[in-house]
Amino acid sequence: MKSFPIKFVGGRVVKTGIAVFLTSIICQWLNWPAVFAVITAIVTIEPTVSDSIKKGLVRFPATAIGSAYAVLFIFLFGNSPFTYTAAALCTIITCFKLNLRDGLLVATLTSVAMIEVIHSNYFIAFFIRLGTTSIGLLVSTLVNMFVLPPNYSKTIMSNIQSLLKMTGEELDTLTKEIFISEGKKKNHDRIRQTFSLLKKELDHTEMLLQFQKEESKYHRFDEEEQKVYNTEQDQLSKLRLIHYHIGNLIGTPLHTVSWEQDQCNKLIQAVSSLADTMKQPSHFRLNKHREQVHELMDQFWASKNVAETKQETTQNSNLFSAEIIILYELLSIYNLVESLLIDAKK
């Protein structure tokens, strides 16, 4: 199954390089050791400016804690194995207790790295570490904000198109599996695996959509960008609903289906046509689509009448037969696909 690469990786590499360069220059100008500032700058380049600021506000006090422990234990025990161990453990425990987990790694690295370079003037060394940390945080946040600002819109739209295509492929395979017994167990297992992978890709795309929303706090959407964002959000929501209905189809007791072969063939043909429009949206024809919906509706009501008659005859309390569930789920998917493809053309 196709994977969705995160498109912003290249941008983050460039921004990390710029942040490291600028941080090093500033530290050199101040005659401060650059290594701690550079470490902070590297880890503070996040997918969004919002994340950089939020995590930066956690990393600063965490680094202060790590620096303080380094100064304390080197004053007490000098440069010894116990000093490294105590500084690292105390930093980790304190950060956990204070819920500063996002700053734990930087704080611990700073704590153990400081032990090697502190020989005197402990108080001044402590404040220099805070200064270099501040430089790394500030520079990386500003670079993230103004250099290649994160924009996930193209990636989101590309993912939505790919998800629609793969969902169509899964629906086509599932419909044939419903009516063709040969290799049923093997196909059903494969369908469940595909269903699970599709959910992960939906979750990933939703994460990018959330990134885009967070980014709008610092780079406000204009009217067109807001419209695009709303469209992406709506389309992803509909894809999730389609995925939900396919999940219901997968969980339907298929062994109880009792349609005639010609009814099965009509359904396979109708759903294959639907899947084709999902894989190739340019093939979508509204009139043909609605004709198929009317045919499915007729079959739905006919199946409902059969189920009601059977219920009265056999005293069966279950009105929702496999046939009714399948037709209901397919009609729901038809409705969602129609809405999704019509909106995409606007």
C-alpha positions in Angstrom: 0.0 0.0 0.0 1.2 3.5 -0.8 2.8 5.4 2.0 2.4 9.2 2.5 5.8 10.8 2.9 5.9 13.9 5.1 6.6 16.7 2.7 8.0 19.2 5.2 11.1 17.1 6.0 13.2 19.0 3.4 12.1 22.3 4.7 12.9 21.3 8.3 16.4 20.3 7.3 17.1 23.7 5.6 15.6 25.5 8.6 17.7 23.5 11.1 20.8 24.3 9.1 20.0 28.1 9.1 19.1 28.0 12.9 22.4 26.2 13.7 24.4 28.7 11.6 22.8 31.8 13.1 23.0 30.4 16.7 26.7 29.7 16.3 27.4 33.2 15.0 25.6 34.8 17.9 27.4 32.7 20.5 30.7 33.3 18.8 30.1 37.1 18.9 29.2 36.9 22.6 32.2 34.6 23.2 29.9 31.9 24.7 30.2 28.2 24.0 27.9 27.4 21.1 27.4 23.6 21.7 24.5 24.0 24.2 22.7 26.6 22.1 23.1 24.5 18.9 21.7 21.4 20.6 18.7 23.5 21.7 18.2 25.0 18.2 18.3 21.6 16.6 15.5 20.1 18.7 13.4 23.2 18.7 12.6 23.1 15.0 9.1 21.6 15.1 6.5 20.9 12.4 4.7 24.1 13.4 5.6 27.5 15.0 3.1 26.8 17.7 4.9 23.6 18.7 8.2 25.4 18.7 6.9 28.0 21.1 5.0 25.5 23.3 8.0 23.1 23.6 10.4 26.0 24.0 8.6 27.2 27.0 9.0 23.7 28.5 12.7 23.2 27.4 13.9 26.5 29.0 13.0 25.6 32.6 14.0 22.0 32.0 17.5 23.1 30.8 17.8 25.4 33.9 17.1 22.4 36.1 19.7 20.3 34.3 22.3 23.2 34.5 21.6 23.7 38.2 22.2 20.0 39.0 25.4 20.0 36.9 26.8 23.0 38.9 25.6 21.5 42.2 27.2 18.1 41.8 30.5 19.2 40.2 30.8 21.6 43.2 30.2 18.8 45.6 32.0 15.9 43.9 34.2 17.3 41.1 34.5 15.7 37.7 33.7 12.1 38.6 31.4 9.2 37.5 29.1 9.9 40.4 28.7 13.5 39.3 27.5 12.4 35.8 25.2 9.8 37.2 23.7 12.0 39.9 23.2 15.0 37.5 21.5 12.8 34.8 19.2 11.0 37.3 18.2 14.0 39.2 17.5 16.0 36.0 15.3 13.1 34.7 13.4 12.6 37.9 12.8 16.3 38.4 11.6 16.9 34.9 9.2 14.0 35.2 7.9 15.2 38.5 7.3 18.7 37.1 5.8 17.4 33.8 8.6 18.8 31.7 8.9 15.7 29.5 9.4 17.7 26.2 12.5 19.2 27.7 13.9 16.1 29.3 16.3 15.1 26.6 17.8 18.6 26.1 18.0 19.1 29.9 19.8 15.8 30.5 22.3 16.3 27.6 23.0 19.8 28.9 23.5 18.6 32.4 26.1 15.9 31.6 27.8 18.0 28.9 28.4 20.9 31.3 30.3 18.7 33.8 33.2 18.4 31.3 33.5 22.2 30.7 32.9 23.7 34.2 36.1 24.3 36.2 35.4 27.4 38.1 33.0 30.4 38.3 30.0 28.1 38.8 27.5 30.9 39.2 28.5 32.6 35.9 28.7 29.2 34.1 25.1 28.5 35.1 23.8 31.8 33.7 25.8 31.4 30.5 24.0 28.1 30.0 20.7 29.8 30.4 21.8 32.5 28.0 22.9 30.0 25.3 19.7 28.0 25.7 17.7 31.2 25.3 19.6 32.0 22.1 18.9 28.5 20.6 15.2 28.7 21.5 14.7 32.2 20.2 16.7 31.7 16.9 15.1 28.4 16.0 11.6 29.7 16.7 12.1 32.8 14.6 13.6 30.7 11.8 10.6 28.4 11.9 8.3 31.4 11.8 9.8 33.3 8.9 11.9 30.9 6.8 9.9 28.5 4.7 6.8 28.8 6.9 5.1 25.4 7.3 2.3 24.9 4.7 0.7 21.5 4.6 -2.2 22.3 2.2 -0.8 20.6 -0.9 0.2 17.5 1.1 -3.2 17.3 2.7 -5.0 17.6 -0.7 -2.7 15.0 -2.3 -3.3 12.6 0.7 -7.1 13.1 0.4 -7.0 12.2 -3.3 -4.9 9.1 -2.7 -7.1 8.1 0.2 -10.2 8.4 -2.0 -8.6 6.2 -4.7 -7.4 3.5 -2.2 -10.8 3.5 -0.4 -12.4 2.9 -3.8 -10.1 0.0 -4.4 -10.9 -1.5 -1.0 -14.7 -1.1 -1.6 -14.4 -2.8 -4.9 -12.5 -5.7 -3.4 -14.8 -6.0 -0.5 -18.0 -6.0 -2.6 -16.6 -8.9 -4.7 -15.6 -10.7 -1.6 -19.2 -10.4 -0.3 -20.6 -12.4 -3.2 -17.7 -14.6 -4.3 -16.9 -17.4 -1.9 -13.6 -18.5 -3.5 -10.7 -17.4 -1.3 -13.0 -15.6 1.0 -11.0 -16.0 4.2 -7.7 -14.9 2.6 -9.4 -11.9 1.0 -11.2 -10.9 4.2 -7.9 -10.9 6.1 -6.3 -8.7 3.4 -9.3 -6.3 3.5 -9.0 -6.0 7.3 -5.3 -5.2 6.9 -6.0 -2.6 4.2 -8.7 -1.1 6.4 -6.3 -0.7 9.3 -3.7 0.9 7.1 -6.2 3.3 5.7 -7.2 4.4 9.2 -3.5 5.2 9.9 -3.3 7.3 6.8 -6.5 9.1 7.7 -5.1 9.8 11.2 -1.8 11.1 9.6 -3.7 13.4 7.3 -5.8 14.7 10.2 -2.6 15.4 12.1 -1.4 17.5 9.1 -4.7 19.3 9.1 -4.2 20.1 12.8 -0.7 21.4 12.0 -2.2 23.7 9.4 -4.8 25.0 11.9 -2.1 25.6 14.5 0.1 27.4 11.9 -2.8 29.8 11.1 -2.3 31.4 14.6 1.0 32.9 13.3 0.3 33.0 9.6 -3.3 34.0 9.3 -5.4 32.5 6.5 -6.6 34.9 3.8 -10.1 34.3 2.4 -8.9 31.8 -0.2 -6.7 29.8 2.2 -9.6 29.6 4.7 -11.8 28.3 2.0 -9.2 25.6 1.0 -8.8 24.6 4.7 -12.5 24.3 5.2 -12.8 22.1 2.0 -10.0 19.9 3.2 -11.5 19.5 6.6 -14.9 18.6 5.1 -13.5 16.1 2.6 -11.5 14.4 5.3 -14.5 14.2 7.5 -16.5 12.5 4.6 -13.6 10.1 4.0 -13.7 9.1 7.6 -17.5 8.4 7.4 -16.9 6.3 4.2 -14.2 4.4 6.1 -16.7 3.9 9.0 -19.4 2.5 6.7 -16.8 0.2 5.0 -15.9 -1.0 8.5 -19.6 -1.9 9.1 -19.6 -3.8 5.8 -16.5 -5.8 6.9 -18.3 -6.7 10.1 -21.5 -7.9 8.4 -22.3 -11.6 8.7 -21.9 -12.3 5.0 -22.7 -16.0 5.1 -26.4 -15.2 5.6 -26.8 -13.3 2.3 -29.6 -14.9 0.2 -29.8 -12.8 -2.9 -30.3 -14.3 -6.3 -27.3 -14.3 -8.6 -28.7 -11.6 -10.9 -29.2 -9.3 -7.9 -25.6 -10.0 -6.8 -24.4 -9.2 -10.3 -26.3 -5.9 -10.3 -24.8 -4.9 -7.0 -21.3 -5.8 -8.0 -21.7 -3.8 -11.2 -23.1 -0.8 -9.3 -20.4 -0.7 -6.7 -17.7 -1.3 -9.3 -18.9 1.8 -11.0 -18.9 3.7 -7.7 -15.4 2.5 -6.9 -14.3 3.6 -10.4 -15.5 7.2 -9.7 -13.6 7.1 -6.4 -10.4 6.0 -8.2 -11.0 8.3 -11.2 -13.1 11.3 -10.1 -13.2 12.6 -13.7 -15.4 9.6 -14.5 -18.1 10.8 -12.1 -21.5 11.4 -13.8 -24.2 12.7 -11.5 -27.2 11.3 -13.5 -25.7 7.8 -13.7 -24.8 8.0 -10.1 -28.3 8.8 -9.0 -29.8 6.2 -11.2 -27.7 3.6 -9.4 -28.9 5.1 -6.0 -32.5 4.7 -7.1 -31.9 1.1 -8.1 -30.2 0.4 -4.7 -33.1 2.1 -2.9 -35.6 -0.2 -4.7 -33.6 -3.2 -3.7 -33.3 -1.9 -0.2 -37.1 -1.6 0.2 -37.6 -5.0 -1.4 -35.2 -6.5 1.0 -36.9 -4.7 3.9 -40.3 -6.2 2.9 -38.8 -9.7 2.7 -37.2 -9.2 6.2 -40.5 -8.0 7.6 -42.4 -11.0 6.1 -39.8 -13.4 7.4 -40.0 -11.8 10.8 -43.8 -12.2 11.0 -43.6 -15.8 9.7 -40.7 -17.1 11.8 -41.2 -14.9 14.9 -37.6 -13.7 14.3 -36.9 -10.5 16.3 -34.0 -9.4 14.1 -35.3 -7.1 11.4 -31.8 -6.0 10.3 -30.8 -8.8 7.9 -27.4 -8.9 6.2 -29.0 -7.7 3.0 -30.5 -4.6 4.6 -27.2 -3.7 6.4 -25.2 -4.1 3.2 -27.6 -1.9 1.2 -27.9 0.7 3.9 -24.1 1.0 4.2 -23.7 1.2 0.4 -26.4 3.9 0.1 -24.6 5.9 2.8 -21.3 5.6 0.9 -23.0 6.6 -2.4 -24.4 9.7 -0.7 -21.0 10.7 0.8 -19.1 10.1 -2.4 -21.6 12.2 -4.4 -21.2 15.1 -1.9 -17.4 14.8 -1.8 -17.0 14.7 -5.6 -19.5 17.5 -6.2 -17.7 19.7 -3.6 -14.3 18.9 -5.2 -15.5 20.3 -8.5 -16.5 23.7 -7.0 
